[in-house]
Amino acid sequence: MKIIKTKYLSPTNHHGARVKAIAGSLSVTIPWDYSLNETPNHTAAVKALKDKHGLQWDTCNMGYGYDEGYYYFTIGSGRVSV
């Protein structure tokens, strides 16, 4: 099972709002999409992490939860490509 942690990053003087996804030593940061709600933005960060690193994760059946400012996504260990 894979666990991916995502976090909302507030805008700064140099960057707009973003979402960062982390799985072990892998990470990606994407801009916040204001046309989406909160959960779809965090889900998009997980998919961006998968795409950036060429991972074969089945993101169609992810589970997720929220705690202390982070989203946590779980993905089964199957090797299905999406």
Beta strands, then each sheet from edge to edge (+ up, - down):
strand 1: 2-9
strand 2: 18-23
strand 3: 26-31
strand 4: 63-67
strand 5: 70-75
sheet 1: 3+ 2- 1+ 5- 4+
end
